[in-house]
Amino acid sequence: MPTVRLRDAAEYPDKAQALFELSKSWFNYDFPQPPAMSRVMAWDPEFGAPHGRAMKRAMMAGEFTRAEKEMVAAAVSGVNACAY
């Protein structure tokens, strides 16, 4: 259950709309709306922008592939969700 109001993507300014399109191509998804977390973070650019940069840095090529990193993130998220 969301703890914040999830705004429709159309409610965001043009700059955020452009970021949603970049995210869509970077993550390679075709959903009607950007993911909820993207919409929440885009509402506060002072928080969302540094987080986005950190995410790109974390997903850069390195010892693990991006797919392996995504798998670890999904597993950790599942464990965290069960902790509540």
N, C-alpha and C positions, 0 to 999 in steps of 0.2 A: 504494500500500500504506500503510495507516494506521501512524503511528509512536506513537500512543497508543491505549489501549483505548477503543473507542466503546461507551459504555454505552447500553443500551436506555432509551428515554424513560421507561418505567415505573420505572426505578431512581432517578429524581430526586424531590426533595421537591415538595410541592404548589405552592410559590411558583414553582419552575422550570416545572412543568407549565402554570401559568397564563401564563407568559412564552412558552412554546412555542405556546400557542393564539393569543396576540397576534401573534406572529411569523407564524404560519400565515395569519392574516387580512391582515396588513400586506403580506406577500410574495405573497399569493393563490396558495398551493399546496395540494395535497391529497394529500401523500405519507403513507404509513403511519407513518413516523418523521420527526421534524424533521431538517433537513439535518445532516450530520456536524459541520460547524463550529459550528452552534448548540449541539449537544450537548456538544462539547468546551468551548466558552466558558461554558456554563451550569454546568459542574462547578466553576468557580472564579469566583464572582460578583465578586470584587475586580478581576479582569481583564475578565470578560465585560460587566459593567454599563457601564463607561466606553466600551468598544468599541461597544456597542449604541447608546449616546447619540451617539457620533461618526458612526456609520453613518446614523442618522436625520438628523443634521444635514447630512451630505454628500448625502443623497438628497432634501433639501428642494427645492422649486421654485426655480429660478434661471435662469441663462443657458441651461442645458441641461435637457431634460426628463429625467425619471427613466429612461425607456427608453433615451435616449442615454447616460446615465451607466452603465446596466447593460451596454450594448453595449461601452463603453470598458473596463469592469471585466472583462468576459469576454475581450476581446482581450488585455489586459494579463496576465490569468491564464494564457491560452494561451501567450503568449510566455515568461512566467516558468517554466511547466512544461517548455517545450522547452529552457530554459537548463540543466537538470540532465541 
